[in-house]
Amino acid sequence: AARGAALRVSLHDGAAVIREATLDAPALRLGLAWRGLEVAPWYPNGKGEQPLYTLNVVLYDADGAEIDRATRRVGFKHVEWQPCEGAPPGADPWLCVVNGAPVFLQGVNWTPVRPNFADVTEANCRQRLETYKALGVNILRVWGGAVLEKAWFYDACDELGLMVWQEFPLSSSGTDNYAPDDPQSIAELAAVARSYIARRQHHVSLLLWCGGNELMNLPSPDNPFGRPLDLRHPMLRRFAEIVRAEDPARRFLPTSAQGPRFMANPLEFGQGVHWDVHGPWDVSGTIGLEWDEYWRKDDALFRAETGAPGASPVDIIEQYKGDCDVMPASFENPLWRRTSWWIEWPHYIKEHGKEPESLAAYVAWSQQRQRDALATAVGACKARFPRCGGIILWMGHDCFPCTANTAILDFHGRPKPAAEGLSKIWREREEEKKK
């Protein structure tokens, strides 16, 4: 705009012009704000329609010749964040209110469709997004270990009513989860954050910005996983300043998990220390309680990552086994040891008193186990709404062929039984009255 003498802005609904304005050079410095537009609100999936409009901007020089132009597809929604019912004083607000109505945030963590981004087509991306819409998902978390997706991803989310939780590219490493705080790193990542915002802020599906995934202080005796970082960290404080300056209408979250605890400790249920937490991801993990009892007692305000493992379909395991044997599905088998976190062979034997008779028998058991576990977790969180604002599963789809993972869509984008079971819960309408 600094090169131009005038700017022409127009908002269109198809061929109809909703509003237009021309700004001269002095007015350009002040910007433009329109109120009272005759537009329909955009709603998340399952709550209403997703009307989209066209915004045209044309820049002219002093002689009236066109210098540049840009076109954006936009929508209109109003978002407020309110405290969950019964939340402890001072807790972050985790009740998302869209166009005046509280919405239970239900969805998955979005990972790249393939590790090699050059191999991903728009059709690959849209197939998974349309599947999530059909299942009843209304939010996708593009977590800090991923990338800024191509424009077609956000275009499709606008069309499908899939809200996007977008993180800047910082993530835990498993060894050092503390975000960099040196001036050079802060300056370089600040430029990345500005670029993310400039390219994607016009998308109505965009719900919030987040500084990154699982950024934490070092563990301590009273907090064994470490406390999530907050705005006292210089990198995250700089991110917050950029969002406040360049996209002030949207929420900024320093990191996820966020609050006093990274994970929910059953020994601390009822103490008000579980805000946005991660985990558990394993039905047989060290959560201190049986899975069903854990979710009956859960008091988290929000869960941005929760999962349970389930084997891939037989055809994928057979297709990508190479020269390995498909059985046994144990740590001793290198085919399964590639994803050793999700080996459940001992639990099958414990339940049945013997090894499975076939790969098909083991896969069927594992997939049903995942279906039951995730239905319990998501069902419990949704039943607590509005005391709980939502739950996002780790994870949505597999980006590489594997024997087992926590994904609910397989490598080809096909729903596992867990996805089909979750759809029944996701597609239920939230109760109109608070319990």
N, C-alpha and C positions, 0 to 999 in steps of 0.2 A: 504493500500500500504506500510505502514511502516514495515510490517512483511515480505514483499517479496523482491526478488532479481530482478525480471523482470515482465513486464506487456505486454500482447499481446492484441492489440486493432484491431478490424476489423469491417468494415462497409459493409453490404450486401444488395443487391436488389434481394430478393428471394434467389436462389442458387448462384447467381453471386457475386463475391467479388469486391466491388468498390475500396476499399483501405484497407491496413493493415500495421501495424507497431509494432515493439517490442522495448520497452524502458527498459534500465537497471536501476539500482538503482539511479545513479546520475541524469539520465534524468527524472526519476519519479518526482524529486523535482521541475523540470522546467515545467512539464506538456506537453501537446501535442496540437498542433493547425494544422488543415488541411485546405488548401486553394485550390481552383480550383477543387472541387469535381464535378464529373459528376452526378449530382442529379437534379431532377425536383423540382421547388418551390411548396410549400404548399400554397393553397389559401383558404380564408374564403368562407363559403357557398354562392353560387351564383356568385362567381368570378372566379372559376376554379376548378381544381381537388385537391385532398388531398393525394398525394403520400407519402407513409411511408416506412421507411427502418429499418433494424435491426442492432443494434450496440452490438457487443459482446466484453466483457472485461474479460481476464483470468489472474490471478495472480499466479506466480510460485515462488518456493523457489530456493535456490542456486544450488540445485541438479536437477532442472528442473521439480520437482513434482508440480502438481497443488495444490494450497492452496485454492483458491476461484474463483468464476466466477459470472458475472452479465450480463444480457441481457436486453436491452432497445429498445423499438420501438420509432423511432425518425422521425422528418420531418424537413424541412428547409424553413424558411421564413425570410424576411427582413422587419423590421418595423421602421418607422420614425414617430415622432409626430411633426406636423407643426402648426403654428398659423392659426386659421380659417380666412377666407377672411374677412377683415374689423374689425378684433379683435382690442381692445384697446391696446396701448403699454403696455408691461409688463404682459399681460394676459397669463395664462397657455395655452400651445398648445393643441388644441382639434381636430385637423384634423389628423386622423389616415391614414398613407400611408403604404400600404402593397405591397411589391414587386414592388414599384415604382408607384402604382396607389392609389389615395385617395379612401377610403371606408367609406360610411355612416354606422355608427355603429347602428344597429337596433336589439333590442332584449328584453329580459325580465330579471327581477331579479329572480334568482333560489333560492327557499326555499327547505328545506328537503321534500322528497316525503311523509314521514310519521313522526309524532313526535317520535315514537318508532323506532329508526334506525335498530333494530334487525329484524323488520318486513319487511324491504325493500329488495327486490330481485334485481338482475341485470336486469331482465326483466321489472320490474316496472320502473326502471331508464331509460332504453333504450327506452321504449315506449314513454315516454315524450320527450326525446331528439330527437327521430326520428320524432315526431309530430312537434317540433319546427323547425327542418330542413325543413320539407315539407312546413311549413307556410312561410319560407323565413327568419327566424331569423339567424343572424350571430354572436351574442354575448350573453353570459349569465353572469350576475353579481352574484357571490356567496358572498353575503353581510356579514358584520361582525357579524350579529346575527345568522348566520348559522354555519356550521362546514366545516372542510376539508372533501370533499366527498371521497368515496372509489375510489380505482384506476380505477375501471371499468367506472366510470363517465368520467374521463379524457381520458381514452382509447377511449371511444365512441365519445367524443368531437373531438379528433384527427381524427377519421375516418369520422366524419360528417361535418367537417368544422365549428364547433361552437367554437369561441374564448371565452376564460374564463378570466374574471376579478375576481381575487381571493383576498379576504380581509382576514386579520388576525382577530382573534376572539375578537374584541372589538366593542361594539355597544352602541348607546344611550339607555337610560333607560326610557326617558320621564320625569324624575325628575332631574337627574344629568347627563348631557351629556359630562362632562369633563373627559377625559381619566386619569387613575391613573398615578401618577408621583413619587411615592415612590420607592426607590431603589430595594426593594424586588419584587414588581410587575414588574418593568422593567426587572429585571434579569429573572424572571420566564417566562414572555412573550417573551423575547428575545430567550429563548430556544425553545419555541413553534414556533416562526418565522423560526428559523434555521431548525427545523424539517419539517415544511411545505415546505420550499425550497428544502431541500435534497430529499424529497419524490416525488416532483411534477415538478421540474424545467426542466426535460427532455421532457416534453410534449409540442409539437409544438403548441397545441391549447392555451396554456397559454399566455395571452397578457400582463398583468400587475399585480403587487402586490399593495395592498392598506392597509393602517394602520387600517382601521375600518370604521364603519358606523356612520355618523352623530355625530362626536365628535366635540364639540363646547365649546367656552367660554360662560360665563354667558350672558344672554340678557342685552341689554343696551337701553336707550331711542331711539338712532338712529339706532339700529339693534335689533329689538324685538325678533328674534329667536336665537340670539347669532351668533358670527362670527365663521366659521369653523376653527379648529386648523390647525397649519402649523408646519414646522420643528423647530420652537422655542420651541415646547413642547418636553420634554426630552424622553418620550416614543416613539413618532413618529420619533424623530431624531435618536434614537437607531435602530428602524426598518429600516430607510433609510440607516444607516451605514451597517447593515447586508445584505440588498439587494445589495448594492454597492459592497460589498466584495464577496458575494457568488453567485449572479446572475446579474452581472453588465450590461448585454445587455438588461435587461427589465426595463421598467418604474416603478418607485415607486411613488404612490400618497399618501400623508399623511392621508387623509380621504376623504369621499364623503358625503355631498357636499363639494366643495373646491373653495376658492376664497373669495371675499369680502362679499358675501351674501349666506345664506343658501337657501332661497327661492327667487323667482323673484317677485319683487314688481312692479305692473303696473305703480306706480307713478315714478319709477326709470328707466323705459324703455328708452333706448337711452343714458344712462349715463355710459355705459361700466362696470357696477358692477356685471353683471350676467355671471359667468363663468360656472362652473359645479354646477347646482342647483337641488334641490329636490322640488317636488310638482308641481302643485296642484294634489290632489287625489280625489276630489269630484266636480262634475259638479256644484253643488249648494253651494260650499264652499265660503269662504270670500276672493275671489281673486280680488274684486273691479271692475271687468268688466264682462260682459256676456262672456260665454265660447268661442264663436266664435271670438269675438273681442279681447279677451286676446291673442289668438294664432295668430291672424293677426298682433298684435303689438309686439309679443315676440322677444327678442333680445339675449336670452341665447346662449352661445357657445356650451353648452352640457347639457343634462338632464339625470341624472343617476336614477331618480325616478319620474315617473308621472303615475297617474292612474285615474280610474273612476269605481264606483261600478256597479255590475250587479248581479242579483239574480241567484242562482243555479237553475238547471233544476228541474221541478216539482217532478220527481221521487226521486231525492236525498232528497228534503225537506220532502216528504212523508215518505221515508224509515227511516229517522233519527229523526222524530219529537217526538218520545217517546209518552208520554201521553199529549202532548201539542196540542192545536189547531193550524192549519197552518195559519189561518186568525184571525184577521187582521195582516198585515205585518207592525205593528206599534211598537212604544216603549213600549206600554202597554202590549204587548205580550212577555212573557219571552223567547219564542222560537226565536224571532227576536232580542230581546234585547241583546242576547249573542254577537252579532256583531252590536252594536247600531250605530257605525260610519256610517254604510251603509244603514240605514233606509231611504227610499225615499217615504214613504207612503204619507206625506203631498204634495209632488210634483206631485204625480199621481192625487190626488184630485184637486189640483190647475189647472192642465192641462185639466182634464175631467169634473170637476164640480161635481163629485160623486165618491164614492168608487168603486173599481173594482168588477165585478160580480163574479169573481172566482180567485183562485190562479193562474190558467193557464193564465188568462188575465193579472194579475199583473206581472208575470214572463216574459211574452212576451214583455210587455212594458219596463220593467227594462233592459232586455237584449238588446233590440233595442237601448235604451238610452245609454247604455255602448258602443255599437258598434259605434254609431254616434259620441260620445264624443272622443273615442280613435282614430277613423279615422281622426277627425279634428286635434287632437294634433300631431299625427305621420305624417300626411300629411303635416301639416304646417312646421314642423321641416325638413322633407325631402325636401320640396320645397325650403328651405333656404340653403341647402347644396351647396357649402362648407362654407357658413357663420355660419352654425350650424353643428357640427361634428357628432351628433347622439342623439338618445333618447332610454332609456331603461325603460320598463314599470314595475311599481309595481302593479301587480306581474304576475308570470307565471301561476302556478298551485296551487290549494288548497291542503293543507296537512292534512286537517281534514274536515269532512262534516259540511257545514254551510248553512245558509239561503241565505246569500249574501256576496260577497267579491269583491275585485278588480281583482281577478284572471281571466285569459282568458281561462284556462283549468279548468274543474270542478274536483271534488274529485276523479273521476274515470279516469282522464286524457283525457276526451273528450273535443274537442274545443267548446267553447261557440260561439254564433254568432259574438261576437267582434273579436275573433281570425280569423274567416273566412273573415270578412271584412278587417282586418289588413293585411291578406295575400296578398290581391290585391295590397296594397301599398308597402309592404315589397318586393314583387317579381318584382316590377317595377325596371328597370335598371336606375341607376343614369344618368343624362344627361352627355354626353361626353364633352360638352362645358359649361363653366361657364355662368350663366345668366348675 
